[in-house]
């Protein structure tokens, strides 16, 4: 599976489309790592998604995407270089 397909799967793009292919490629190049791109894109997708039209309100799915983003959050663990 290539990186674009992997990101589409992680982002649940088939069931909840949000990003175009060009945007996915942009974030992948910008972040330089598919896990970092997934984290950033899931946080963007987690923005408040409540929709209200003529009294009909859809559920907010932002919490769901924030939970997914936690799986890809970078953990800055490693060895620090000394002088």
N, CA, C and O atoms as a Maestro MAE file, in Angstrom:
{
 s_m_m2io_version
 :::
 2.0.0
}

f_m_ct {
 s_m_title
 :::
 protein
 m_atom[332] {
  # First column is atom index #
  i_m_mmod_type
  r_m_x_coord
  r_m_y_coord
  r_m_z_coord
  i_m_residue_number
  s_m_chain_name
  s_m_pdb_residue_name
  s_m_pdb_atom_name
  i_m_atomic_number
  :::
  1 25 0.853 -1.175 0.000 1 A "UNK " " N  " 7
  2 3 0.000 0.000 0.000 1 A "UNK " " CA " 6
  3 2 0.901 1.241 0.000 1 A "UNK " " C  " 6
  4 15 1.807 1.359 0.824 1 A "UNK " " O  " 8
  5 25 0.643 2.146 -0.919 2 A "UNK " " N  " 7
  6 3 1.459 3.363 -0.967 2 A "UNK " " CA " 6
  7 2 1.015 4.339 0.136 2 A "UNK " " C  " 6
  8 15 -0.018 4.140 0.776 2 A "UNK " " O  " 8
  9 25 1.812 5.392 0.343 3 A "UNK " " N  " 7
  10 3 1.562 6.342 1.430 3 A "UNK " " CA " 6
  11 2 0.221 7.072 1.284 3 A "UNK " " C  " 6
  12 15 -0.463 7.318 2.277 3 A "UNK " " O  " 8
  13 25 -0.148 7.415 0.057 4 A "UNK " " N  " 7
  14 3 -1.413 8.123 -0.172 4 A "UNK " " CA " 6
  15 2 -2.589 7.233 0.205 4 A "UNK " " C  " 6
  16 15 -3.510 7.680 0.889 4 A "UNK " " O  " 8
  17 25 -2.566 5.993 -0.231 5 A "UNK " " N  " 7
  18 3 -3.640 5.049 0.103 5 A "UNK " " CA " 6
  19 2 -3.692 4.802 1.603 5 A "UNK " " C  " 6
  20 15 -4.773 4.710 2.183 5 A "UNK " " O  " 8
  21 25 -2.518 4.694 2.234 6 A "UNK " " N  " 7
  22 3 -2.457 4.492 3.685 6 A "UNK " " CA " 6
  23 2 -3.097 5.683 4.410 6 A "UNK " " C  " 6
  24 15 -3.891 5.502 5.333 6 A "UNK " " O  " 8
  25 25 -2.745 6.892 3.986 7 A "UNK " " N  " 7
  26 3 -3.318 8.086 4.608 7 A "UNK " " CA " 6
  27 2 -4.835 8.149 4.403 7 A "UNK " " C  " 6
  28 15 -5.567 8.496 5.329 7 A "UNK " " O  " 8
  29 25 -5.299 7.824 3.228 8 A "UNK " " N  " 7
  30 3 -6.741 7.830 2.977 8 A "UNK " " CA " 6
  31 2 -7.455 6.857 3.905 8 A "UNK " " C  " 6
  32 15 -8.548 7.143 4.394 8 A "UNK " " O  " 8
  33 25 -6.838 5.716 4.143 9 A "UNK " " N  " 7
  34 3 -7.421 4.725 5.043 9 A "UNK " " CA " 6
  35 2 -7.440 5.231 6.482 9 A "UNK " " C  " 6
  36 15 -8.463 5.135 7.160 9 A "UNK " " O  " 8
  37 25 -6.320 5.767 6.949 10 A "UNK " " N  " 7
  38 3 -6.207 6.290 8.311 10 A "UNK " " CA " 6
  39 2 -7.171 7.453 8.531 10 A "UNK " " C  " 6
  40 15 -7.774 7.572 9.597 10 A "UNK " " O  " 8
  41 25 -7.314 8.302 7.529 11 A "UNK " " N  " 7
  42 3 -8.178 9.480 7.631 11 A "UNK " " CA " 6
  43 2 -9.651 9.159 7.434 11 A "UNK " " C  " 6
  44 15 -10.499 10.041 7.564 11 A "UNK " " O  " 8
  45 25 -9.968 7.895 7.118 12 A "UNK " " N  " 7
  46 3 -11.340 7.461 6.881 12 A "UNK " " CA " 6
  47 2 -11.989 8.258 5.750 12 A "UNK " " C  " 6
  48 15 -13.161 8.629 5.817 12 A "UNK " " O  " 8
  49 25 -11.192 8.509 4.714 13 A "UNK " " N  " 7
  50 3 -11.646 9.341 3.600 13 A "UNK " " CA " 6
  51 2 -12.782 8.704 2.803 13 A "UNK " " C  " 6
  52 15 -13.578 9.417 2.192 13 A "UNK " " O  " 8
  53 25 -12.868 7.388 2.801 14 A "UNK " " N  " 7
  54 3 -13.930 6.747 2.031 14 A "UNK " " CA " 6
  55 2 -15.296 7.010 2.663 14 A "UNK " " C  " 6
  56 15 -16.274 7.251 1.955 14 A "UNK " " O  " 8
  57 25 -15.364 6.962 3.993 15 A "UNK " " N  " 7
  58 3 -16.656 7.158 4.660 15 A "UNK " " CA " 6
  59 2 -16.924 8.610 5.042 15 A "UNK " " C  " 6
  60 15 -18.079 9.032 5.105 15 A "UNK " " O  " 8
  61 25 -15.848 9.386 5.300 16 A "UNK " " N  " 7
  62 3 -16.003 10.798 5.668 16 A "UNK " " CA " 6
  63 2 -14.996 11.610 4.853 16 A "UNK " " C  " 6
  64 15 -13.951 11.995 5.378 16 A "UNK " " O  " 8
  65 25 -15.294 11.876 3.580 17 A "UNK " " N  " 7
  66 3 -14.337 12.604 2.738 17 A "UNK " " CA " 6
  67 2 -14.146 14.038 3.209 17 A "UNK " " C  " 6
  68 15 -15.096 14.708 3.613 17 A "UNK " " O  " 8
  69 25 -12.908 14.492 3.149 18 A "UNK " " N  " 7
  70 3 -12.586 15.855 3.576 18 A "UNK " " CA " 6
  71 2 -11.472 16.448 2.711 18 A "UNK " " C  " 6
  72 15 -11.569 17.594 2.272 18 A "UNK " " O  " 8
  73 25 -10.414 15.667 2.467 19 A "UNK " " N  " 7
  74 3 -9.238 16.148 1.742 19 A "UNK " " CA " 6
  75 2 -9.239 15.671 0.300 19 A "UNK " " C  " 6
  76 15 -9.656 14.549 0.010 19 A "UNK " " O  " 8
  77 25 -8.767 16.532 -0.612 20 A "UNK " " N  " 7
  78 3 -8.557 16.115 -1.997 20 A "UNK " " CA " 6
  79 2 -7.225 15.358 -2.069 20 A "UNK " " C  " 6
  80 15 -6.417 15.422 -1.143 20 A "UNK " " O  " 8
  81 25 -7.009 14.655 -3.156 21 A "UNK " " N  " 7
  82 3 -5.742 13.946 -3.340 21 A "UNK " " CA " 6
  83 2 -4.564 14.910 -3.320 21 A "UNK " " C  " 6
  84 15 -3.499 14.592 -2.791 21 A "UNK " " O  " 8
  85 25 -4.762 16.094 -3.902 22 A "UNK " " N  " 7
  86 3 -3.691 17.090 -3.932 22 A "UNK " " CA " 6
  87 2 -3.344 17.566 -2.520 22 A "UNK " " C  " 6
  88 15 -2.174 17.775 -2.201 22 A "UNK " " O  " 8
  89 25 -4.367 17.734 -1.679 23 A "UNK " " N  " 7
  90 3 -4.116 18.158 -0.291 23 A "UNK " " CA " 6
  91 2 -3.385 17.068 0.485 23 A "UNK " " C  " 6
  92 15 -2.494 17.362 1.282 23 A "UNK " " O  " 8
  93 25 -3.748 15.838 0.259 24 A "UNK " " N  " 7
  94 3 -3.066 14.727 0.936 24 A "UNK " " CA " 6
  95 2 -1.599 14.695 0.521 24 A "UNK " " C  " 6
  96 15 -0.718 14.543 1.367 24 A "UNK " " O  " 8
  97 25 -1.336 14.837 -0.767 25 A "UNK " " N  " 7
  98 3 0.046 14.873 -1.252 25 A "UNK " " CA " 6
  99 2 0.807 16.056 -0.658 25 A "UNK " " C  " 6
  100 15 1.974 15.923 -0.291 25 A "UNK " " O  " 8
  101 25 0.148 17.210 -0.561 26 A "UNK " " N  " 7
  102 3 0.785 18.396 0.018 26 A "UNK " " CA " 6
  103 2 1.213 18.136 1.459 26 A "UNK " " C  " 6
  104 15 2.363 18.393 1.815 26 A "UNK " " O  " 8
  105 25 0.310 17.635 2.286 27 A "UNK " " N  " 7
  106 3 0.642 17.399 3.689 27 A "UNK " " CA " 6
  107 2 1.705 16.322 3.845 27 A "UNK " " C  " 6
  108 15 2.545 16.400 4.742 27 A "UNK " " O  " 8
  109 25 1.674 15.323 2.982 28 A "UNK " " N  " 7
  110 3 2.690 14.274 3.031 28 A "UNK " " CA " 6
  111 2 4.069 14.854 2.721 28 A "UNK " " C  " 6
  112 15 5.045 14.525 3.395 28 A "UNK " " O  " 8
  113 25 4.155 15.708 1.714 29 A "UNK " " N  " 7
  114 3 5.430 16.356 1.375 29 A "UNK " " CA " 6
  115 2 5.838 17.349 2.451 29 A "UNK " " C  " 6
  116 15 7.011 17.427 2.814 29 A "UNK " " O  " 8
  117 25 4.870 18.114 2.967 30 A "UNK " " N  " 7
  118 3 5.140 19.135 3.979 30 A "UNK " " CA " 6
  119 2 5.694 18.519 5.271 30 A "UNK " " C  " 6
  120 15 6.644 19.038 5.856 30 A "UNK " " O  " 8
  121 25 5.098 17.424 5.700 31 A "UNK " " N  " 7
  122 3 5.506 16.783 6.955 31 A "UNK " " CA " 6
  123 2 6.685 15.831 6.756 31 A "UNK " " C  " 6
  124 15 7.455 15.608 7.691 31 A "UNK " " O  " 8
  125 25 6.839 15.273 5.571 32 A "UNK " " N  " 7
  126 3 7.960 14.390 5.280 32 A "UNK " " CA " 6
  127 2 7.827 12.995 5.867 32 A "UNK " " C  " 6
  128 15 8.732 12.174 5.716 32 A "UNK " " O  " 8
  129 25 6.712 12.713 6.535 33 A "UNK " " N  " 7
  130 3 6.501 11.412 7.173 33 A "UNK " " CA " 6
  131 2 4.997 11.150 7.193 33 A "UNK " " C  " 6
  132 15 4.217 12.034 7.545 33 A "UNK " " O  " 8
  133 25 4.595 9.953 6.821 34 A "UNK " " N  " 7
  134 3 3.161 9.681 6.727 34 A "UNK " " CA " 6
  135 2 2.470 9.720 8.086 34 A "UNK " " C  " 6
  136 15 1.310 10.123 8.164 34 A "UNK " " O  " 8
  137 25 3.149 9.314 9.161 35 A "UNK " " N  " 7
  138 3 2.529 9.358 10.491 35 A "UNK " " CA " 6
  139 2 2.347 10.804 10.963 35 A "UNK " " C  " 6
  140 15 1.323 11.132 11.563 35 A "UNK " " O  " 8
  141 25 3.326 11.664 10.699 36 A "UNK " " N  " 7
  142 3 3.213 13.081 11.058 36 A "UNK " " CA " 6
  143 2 2.115 13.744 10.234 36 A "UNK " " C  " 6
  144 15 1.360 14.570 10.745 36 A "UNK " " O  " 8
  145 25 2.031 13.380 8.958 37 A "UNK " " N  " 7
  146 3 0.975 13.927 8.107 37 A "UNK " " CA " 6
  147 2 -0.392 13.472 8.604 37 A "UNK " " C  " 6
  148 15 -1.337 14.261 8.628 37 A "UNK " " O  " 8
  149 25 -0.505 12.207 8.999 38 A "UNK " " N  " 7
  150 3 -1.775 11.691 9.518 38 A "UNK " " CA " 6
  151 2 -2.188 12.452 10.765 38 A "UNK " " C  " 6
  152 15 -3.356 12.813 10.908 38 A "UNK " " O  " 8
  153 25 -1.254 12.700 11.665 39 A "UNK " " N  " 7
  154 3 -1.557 13.431 12.899 39 A "UNK " " CA " 6
  155 2 -2.087 14.832 12.590 39 A "UNK " " C  " 6
  156 15 -3.120 15.246 13.117 39 A "UNK " " O  " 8
  157 25 -1.377 15.548 11.738 40 A "UNK " " N  " 7
  158 3 -1.776 16.913 11.407 40 A "UNK " " CA " 6
  159 2 -3.128 16.939 10.700 40 A "UNK " " C  " 6
  160 15 -3.978 17.772 11.014 40 A "UNK " " O  " 8
  161 25 -3.326 16.044 9.761 41 A "UNK " " N  " 7
  162 3 -4.562 16.034 8.995 41 A "UNK " " CA " 6
  163 2 -5.755 15.607 9.841 41 A "UNK " " C  " 6
  164 15 -6.859 16.119 9.655 41 A "UNK " " O  " 8
  165 25 -5.547 14.676 10.767 42 A "UNK " " N  " 7
  166 3 -6.634 14.275 11.652 42 A "UNK " " CA " 6
  167 2 -7.030 15.414 12.580 42 A "UNK " " C  " 6
  168 15 -8.210 15.581 12.890 42 A "UNK " " O  " 8
  169 25 -6.053 16.199 13.024 43 A "UNK " " N  " 7
  170 3 -6.382 17.360 13.853 43 A "UNK " " CA " 6
  171 2 -7.186 18.389 13.057 43 A "UNK " " C  " 6
  172 15 -8.117 18.997 13.586 43 A "UNK " " O  " 8
  173 25 -6.829 18.583 11.793 44 A "UNK " " N  " 7
  174 3 -7.585 19.498 10.943 44 A "UNK " " CA " 6
  175 2 -9.006 18.966 10.752 44 A "UNK " " C  " 6
  176 15 -9.978 19.719 10.811 44 A "UNK " " O  " 8
  177 25 -9.107 17.674 10.525 45 A "UNK " " N  " 7
  178 3 -10.413 17.056 10.308 45 A "UNK " " CA " 6
  179 2 -11.254 17.064 11.584 45 A "UNK " " C  " 6
  180 15 -12.475 16.926 11.519 45 A "UNK " " O  " 8
  181 25 -10.615 17.222 12.737 46 A "UNK " " N  " 7
  182 3 -11.304 17.211 14.022 46 A "UNK " " CA " 6
  183 2 -11.933 18.548 14.376 46 A "UNK " " C  " 6
  184 15 -12.556 18.673 15.430 46 A "UNK " " O  " 8
  185 25 -11.784 19.547 13.522 47 A "UNK " " N  " 7
  186 3 -12.438 20.819 13.799 47 A "UNK " " CA " 6
  187 2 -13.932 20.570 13.932 47 A "UNK " " C  " 6
  188 15 -14.454 19.605 13.374 47 A "UNK " " O  " 8
  189 25 -14.609 21.415 14.652 48 A "UNK " " N  " 7
  190 3 -16.035 21.229 14.926 48 A "UNK " " CA " 6
  191 2 -16.799 20.943 13.636 48 A "UNK " " C  " 6
  192 15 -16.775 21.738 12.696 48 A "UNK " " O  " 8
  193 25 -17.471 19.807 13.607 49 A "UNK " " N  " 7
  194 3 -18.158 19.382 12.398 49 A "UNK " " CA " 6
  195 2 -19.674 19.350 12.570 49 A "UNK " " C  " 6
  196 15 -20.374 18.688 11.804 49 A "UNK " " O  " 8
  197 25 -20.173 20.055 13.563 50 A "UNK " " N  " 7
  198 3 -21.617 20.112 13.752 50 A "UNK " " CA " 6
  199 2 -22.246 20.917 12.624 50 A "UNK " " C  " 6
  200 15 -21.741 21.977 12.254 50 A "UNK " " O  " 8
  201 25 -23.321 20.425 12.094 51 A "UNK " " N  " 7
  202 3 -24.020 21.101 11.011 51 A "UNK " " CA " 6
  203 2 -25.481 21.275 11.411 51 A "UNK " " C  " 6
  204 15 -26.142 20.311 11.798 51 A "UNK " " O  " 8
  205 25 -25.980 22.497 11.317 52 A "UNK " " N  " 7
  206 3 -27.377 22.763 11.636 52 A "UNK " " CA " 6
  207 2 -28.038 23.405 10.428 52 A "UNK " " C  " 6
  208 15 -27.601 24.450 9.946 52 A "UNK " " O  " 8
  209 25 -29.107 22.760 9.940 53 A "UNK " " N  " 7
  210 3 -29.854 23.268 8.795 53 A "UNK " " CA " 6
  211 2 -31.340 23.132 9.113 53 A "UNK " " C  " 6
  212 15 -31.842 22.027 9.323 53 A "UNK " " O  " 8
  213 25 -32.020 24.239 9.145 54 A "UNK " " N  " 7
  214 3 -33.477 24.260 9.379 54 A "UNK " " CA " 6
  215 2 -33.891 23.413 10.578 54 A "UNK " " C  " 6
  216 15 -34.857 22.653 10.505 54 A "UNK " " O  " 8
  217 25 -33.167 23.545 11.666 55 A "UNK " " N  " 7
  218 3 -33.522 22.818 12.882 55 A "UNK " " CA " 6
  219 2 -32.972 21.406 12.962 55 A "UNK " " C  " 6
  220 15 -33.075 20.774 14.014 55 A "UNK " " O  " 8
  221 25 -32.398 20.895 11.897 56 A "UNK " " N  " 7
  222 3 -31.798 19.567 11.899 56 A "UNK " " CA " 6
  223 2 -30.324 19.715 12.231 56 A "UNK " " C  " 6
  224 15 -29.611 20.473 11.574 56 A "UNK " " O  " 8
  225 25 -29.863 18.999 13.244 57 A "UNK " " N  " 7
  226 3 -28.472 19.090 13.675 57 A "UNK " " CA " 6
  227 2 -27.804 17.722 13.549 57 A "UNK " " C  " 6
  228 15 -28.345 16.713 14.000 57 A "UNK " " O  " 8
  229 25 -26.628 17.700 12.935 58 A "UNK " " N  " 7
  230 3 -25.870 16.457 12.840 58 A "UNK " " CA " 6
  231 2 -24.913 16.359 14.023 58 A "UNK " " C  " 6
  232 15 -24.569 17.370 14.635 58 A "UNK " " O  " 8
  233 25 -24.492 15.161 14.338 59 A "UNK " " N  " 7
  234 3 -23.581 14.942 15.458 59 A "UNK " " CA " 6
  235 2 -22.197 15.501 15.152 59 A "UNK " " C  " 6
  236 15 -21.757 15.521 14.002 59 A "UNK " " O  " 8
  237 25 -21.529 15.950 16.190 60 A "UNK " " N  " 7
  238 3 -20.160 16.457 16.060 60 A "UNK " " CA " 6
  239 2 -19.204 15.273 16.115 60 A "UNK " " C  " 6
  240 15 -19.185 14.536 17.101 60 A "UNK " " O  " 8
  241 25 -18.412 15.088 15.065 61 A "UNK " " N  " 7
  242 3 -17.482 13.957 15.009 61 A "UNK " " CA " 6
  243 2 -16.054 14.367 15.360 61 A "UNK " " C  " 6
  244 15 -15.122 13.589 15.156 61 A "UNK " " O  " 8
  245 25 -15.872 15.581 15.887 62 A "UNK " " N  " 7
  246 3 -14.515 16.053 16.169 62 A "UNK " " CA " 6
  247 2 -13.809 15.186 17.206 62 A "UNK " " C  " 6
  248 15 -12.608 14.942 17.086 62 A "UNK " " O  " 8
  249 25 -14.526 14.718 18.216 63 A "UNK " " N  " 7
  250 3 -13.920 13.867 19.235 63 A "UNK " " CA " 6
  251 2 -13.373 12.573 18.641 63 A "UNK " " C  " 6
  252 15 -12.311 12.100 19.043 63 A "UNK " " O  " 8
  253 25 -14.092 12.012 17.696 64 A "UNK " " N  " 7
  254 3 -13.657 10.788 17.031 64 A "UNK " " CA " 6
  255 2 -12.316 10.994 16.331 64 A "UNK " " C  " 6
  256 15 -11.407 10.174 16.465 64 A "UNK " " O  " 8
  257 25 -12.196 12.098 15.581 65 A "UNK " " N  " 7
  258 3 -10.958 12.342 14.849 65 A "UNK " " CA " 6
  259 2 -9.821 12.740 15.790 65 A "UNK " " C  " 6
  260 15 -8.660 12.465 15.486 65 A "UNK " " O  " 8
  261 25 -10.120 13.376 16.917 66 A "UNK " " N  " 7
  262 3 -9.076 13.664 17.909 66 A "UNK " " CA " 6
  263 2 -8.543 12.377 18.526 66 A "UNK " " C  " 6
  264 15 -7.343 12.250 18.769 66 A "UNK " " O  " 8
  265 25 -9.437 11.421 18.780 67 A "UNK " " N  " 7
  266 3 -8.988 10.120 19.309 67 A "UNK " " CA " 6
  267 2 -8.099 9.410 18.292 67 A "UNK " " C  " 6
  268 15 -7.087 8.816 18.665 67 A "UNK " " O  " 8
  269 25 -8.464 9.464 17.023 68 A "UNK " " N  " 7
  270 3 -7.623 8.860 15.988 68 A "UNK " " CA " 6
  271 2 -6.268 9.560 15.924 68 A "UNK " " C  " 6
  272 15 -5.239 8.902 15.772 68 A "UNK " " O  " 8
  273 25 -6.259 10.888 16.039 69 A "UNK " " N  " 7
  274 3 -5.010 11.649 15.961 69 A "UNK " " CA " 6
  275 2 -4.053 11.248 17.075 69 A "UNK " " C  " 6
  276 15 -2.840 11.221 16.863 69 A "UNK " " O  " 8
  277 25 -4.576 10.933 18.263 70 A "UNK " " N  " 7
  278 3 -3.703 10.534 19.372 70 A "UNK " " CA " 6
  279 2 -2.863 9.299 19.037 70 A "UNK " " C  " 6
  280 15 -1.769 9.123 19.573 70 A "UNK " " O  " 8
  281 25 -3.371 8.463 18.164 71 A "UNK " " N  " 7
  282 3 -2.616 7.265 17.770 71 A "UNK " " CA " 6
  283 2 -1.361 7.621 16.981 71 A "UNK " " C  " 6
  284 15 -0.425 6.823 16.926 71 A "UNK " " O  " 8
  285 25 -1.324 8.796 16.373 72 A "UNK " " N  " 7
  286 3 -0.205 9.197 15.514 72 A "UNK " " CA " 6
  287 2 0.570 10.383 16.064 72 A "UNK " " C  " 6
  288 15 1.417 10.952 15.375 72 A "UNK " " O  " 8
  289 25 0.277 10.757 17.311 73 A "UNK " " N  " 7
  290 3 0.952 11.903 17.927 73 A "UNK " " CA " 6
  291 2 2.433 11.592 18.104 73 A "UNK " " C  " 6
  292 15 2.785 10.554 18.665 73 A "UNK " " O  " 8
  293 25 3.301 12.479 17.633 74 A "UNK " " N  " 7
  294 3 4.738 12.243 17.812 74 A "UNK " " CA " 6
  295 2 5.096 12.302 19.294 74 A "UNK " " C  " 6
  296 15 4.523 13.088 20.049 74 A "UNK " " O  " 8
  297 25 6.032 11.479 19.697 75 A "UNK " " N  " 7
  298 3 6.387 11.428 21.110 75 A "UNK " " CA " 6
  299 2 7.808 11.898 21.361 75 A "UNK " " C  " 6
  300 15 8.381 11.239 22.228 75 A "UNK " " O  " 8
  301 25 8.402 12.720 20.902 76 A "UNK " " N  " 7
  302 3 9.692 13.339 21.201 76 A "UNK " " CA " 6
  303 2 10.600 12.558 22.142 76 A "UNK " " C  " 6
  304 15 11.412 13.168 22.838 76 A "UNK " " O  " 8
  305 25 10.495 11.253 22.190 77 A "UNK " " N  " 7
  306 3 11.426 10.491 23.020 77 A "UNK " " CA " 6
  307 2 12.671 10.206 22.194 77 A "UNK " " C  " 6
  308 15 12.608 10.087 20.970 77 A "UNK " " O  " 8
  309 25 13.782 10.100 22.868 78 A "UNK " " N  " 7
  310 3 15.046 9.838 22.188 78 A "UNK " " CA " 6
  311 2 16.195 10.306 23.048 78 A "UNK " " C  " 6
  312 15 16.024 10.661 24.214 78 A "UNK " " O  " 8
  313 25 17.344 10.301 22.460 79 A "UNK " " N  " 7
  314 3 18.556 10.685 23.180 79 A "UNK " " CA " 6
  315 2 18.911 12.118 22.820 79 A "UNK " " C  " 6
  316 15 19.019 12.465 21.644 79 A "UNK " " O  " 8
  317 25 19.089 12.942 23.836 80 A "UNK " " N  " 7
  318 3 19.508 14.317 23.597 80 A "UNK " " CA " 6
  319 2 21.015 14.366 23.441 80 A "UNK " " C  " 6
  320 15 21.745 13.699 24.174 80 A "UNK " " O  " 8
  321 25 21.474 15.150 22.495 81 A "UNK " " N  " 7
  322 3 22.913 15.288 22.275 81 A "UNK " " CA " 6
  323 2 23.482 16.279 23.264 81 A "UNK " " C  " 6
  324 15 22.916 17.351 23.481 81 A "UNK " " O  " 8
  325 25 24.573 15.929 23.848 82 A "UNK " " N  " 7
  326 3 25.254 16.814 24.779 82 A "UNK " " CA " 6
  327 2 26.360 17.615 24.084 82 A "UNK " " C  " 6
  328 15 26.684 17.364 22.923 82 A "UNK " " O  " 8
  329 25 26.920 18.558 24.792 83 A "UNK " " N  " 7
  330 3 28.017 19.345 24.204 83 A "UNK " " CA " 6
  331 2 29.309 18.600 24.188 83 A "UNK " " C  " 6
  332 15 30.320 19.128 23.725 83 A "UNK " " O  " 8
  :::
 }
 m_bond[331] {
  # First column is bond index #
  i_m_from
  i_m_to
  i_m_order
  :::
  1 1 2 1
  2 2 3 1
  3 3 4 2
  4 3 5 1
  5 5 6 1
  6 6 7 1
  7 7 8 2
  8 7 9 1
  9 9 10 1
  10 10 11 1
  11 11 12 2
  12 11 13 1
  13 13 14 1
  14 14 15 1
  15 15 16 2
  16 15 17 1
  17 17 18 1
  18 18 19 1
  19 19 20 2
  20 19 21 1
  21 21 22 1
  22 22 23 1
  23 23 24 2
  24 23 25 1
  25 25 26 1
  26 26 27 1
  27 27 28 2
  28 27 29 1
  29 29 30 1
  30 30 31 1
  31 31 32 2
  32 31 33 1
  33 33 34 1
  34 34 35 1
  35 35 36 2
  36 35 37 1
  37 37 38 1
  38 38 39 1
  39 39 40 2
  40 39 41 1
  41 41 42 1
  42 42 43 1
  43 43 44 2
  44 43 45 1
  45 45 46 1
  46 46 47 1
  47 47 48 2
  48 47 49 1
  49 49 50 1
  50 50 51 1
  51 51 52 2
  52 51 53 1
  53 53 54 1
  54 54 55 1
  55 55 56 2
  56 55 57 1
  57 57 58 1
  58 58 59 1
  59 59 60 2
  60 59 61 1
  61 61 62 1
  62 62 63 1
  63 63 64 2
  64 63 65 1
  65 65 66 1
  66 66 67 1
  67 67 68 2
  68 67 69 1
  69 69 70 1
  70 70 71 1
  71 71 72 2
  72 71 73 1
  73 73 74 1
  74 74 75 1
  75 75 76 2
  76 75 77 1
  77 77 78 1
  78 78 79 1
  79 79 80 2
  80 79 81 1
  81 81 82 1
  82 82 83 1
  83 83 84 2
  84 83 85 1
  85 85 86 1
  86 86 87 1
  87 87 88 2
  88 87 89 1
  89 89 90 1
  90 90 91 1
  91 91 92 2
  92 91 93 1
  93 93 94 1
  94 94 95 1
  95 95 96 2
  96 95 97 1
  97 97 98 1
  98 98 99 1
  99 99 100 2
  100 99 101 1
  101 101 102 1
  102 102 103 1
  103 103 104 2
  104 103 105 1
  105 105 106 1
  106 106 107 1
  107 107 108 2
  108 107 109 1
  109 109 110 1
  110 110 111 1
  111 111 112 2
  112 111 113 1
  113 113 114 1
  114 114 115 1
  115 115 116 2
  116 115 117 1
  117 117 118 1
  118 118 119 1
  119 119 120 2
  120 119 121 1
  121 121 122 1
  122 122 123 1
  123 123 124 2
  124 123 125 1
  125 125 126 1
  126 126 127 1
  127 127 128 2
  128 127 129 1
  129 129 130 1
  130 130 131 1
  131 131 132 2
  132 131 133 1
  133 133 134 1
  134 134 135 1
  135 135 136 2
  136 135 137 1
  137 137 138 1
  138 138 139 1
  139 139 140 2
  140 139 141 1
  141 141 142 1
  142 142 143 1
  143 143 144 2
  144 143 145 1
  145 145 146 1
  146 146 147 1
  147 147 148 2
  148 147 149 1
  149 149 150 1
  150 150 151 1
  151 151 152 2
  152 151 153 1
  153 153 154 1
  154 154 155 1
  155 155 156 2
  156 155 157 1
  157 157 158 1
  158 158 159 1
  159 159 160 2
  160 159 161 1
  161 161 162 1
  162 162 163 1
  163 163 164 2
  164 163 165 1
  165 165 166 1
  166 166 167 1
  167 167 168 2
  168 167 169 1
  169 169 170 1
  170 170 171 1
  171 171 172 2
  172 171 173 1
  173 173 174 1
  174 174 175 1
  175 175 176 2
  176 175 177 1
  177 177 178 1
  178 178 179 1
  179 179 180 2
  180 179 181 1
  181 181 182 1
  182 182 183 1
  183 183 184 2
  184 183 185 1
  185 185 186 1
  186 186 187 1
  187 187 188 2
  188 187 189 1
  189 189 190 1
  190 190 191 1
  191 191 192 2
  192 191 193 1
  193 193 194 1
  194 194 195 1
  195 195 196 2
  196 195 197 1
  197 197 198 1
  198 198 199 1
  199 199 200 2
  200 199 201 1
  201 201 202 1
  202 202 203 1
  203 203 204 2
  204 203 205 1
  205 205 206 1
  206 206 207 1
  207 207 208 2
  208 207 209 1
  209 209 210 1
  210 210 211 1
  211 211 212 2
  212 211 213 1
  213 213 214 1
  214 214 215 1
  215 215 216 2
  216 215 217 1
  217 217 218 1
  218 218 219 1
  219 219 220 2
  220 219 221 1
  221 221 222 1
  222 222 223 1
  223 223 224 2
  224 223 225 1
  225 225 226 1
  226 226 227 1
  227 227 228 2
  228 227 229 1
  229 229 230 1
  230 230 231 1
  231 231 232 2
  232 231 233 1
  233 233 234 1
  234 234 235 1
  235 235 236 2
  236 235 237 1
  237 237 238 1
  238 238 239 1
  239 239 240 2
  240 239 241 1
  241 241 242 1
  242 242 243 1
  243 243 244 2
  244 243 245 1
  245 245 246 1
  246 246 247 1
  247 247 248 2
  248 247 249 1
  249 249 250 1
  250 250 251 1
  251 251 252 2
  252 251 253 1
  253 253 254 1
  254 254 255 1
  255 255 256 2
  256 255 257 1
  257 257 258 1
  258 258 259 1
  259 259 260 2
  260 259 261 1
  261 261 262 1
  262 262 263 1
  263 263 264 2
  264 263 265 1
  265 265 266 1
  266 266 267 1
  267 267 268 2
  268 267 269 1
  269 269 270 1
  270 270 271 1
  271 271 272 2
  272 271 273 1
  273 273 274 1
  274 274 275 1
  275 275 276 2
  276 275 277 1
  277 277 278 1
  278 278 279 1
  279 279 280 2
  280 279 281 1
  281 281 282 1
  282 282 283 1
  283 283 284 2
  284 283 285 1
  285 285 286 1
  286 286 287 1
  287 287 288 2
  288 287 289 1
  289 289 290 1
  290 290 291 1
  291 291 292 2
  292 291 293 1
  293 293 294 1
  294 294 295 1
  295 295 296 2
  296 295 297 1
  297 297 298 1
  298 298 299 1
  299 299 300 2
  300 299 301 1
  301 301 302 1
  302 302 303 1
  303 303 304 2
  304 303 305 1
  305 305 306 1
  306 306 307 1
  307 307 308 2
  308 307 309 1
  309 309 310 1
  310 310 311 1
  311 311 312 2
  312 311 313 1
  313 313 314 1
  314 314 315 1
  315 315 316 2
  316 315 317 1
  317 317 318 1
  318 318 319 1
  319 319 320 2
  320 319 321 1
  321 321 322 1
  322 322 323 1
  323 323 324 2
  324 323 325 1
  325 325 326 1
  326 326 327 1
  327 327 328 2
  328 327 329 1
  329 329 330 1
  330 330 331 1
  331 331 332 2
  :::
 }
}
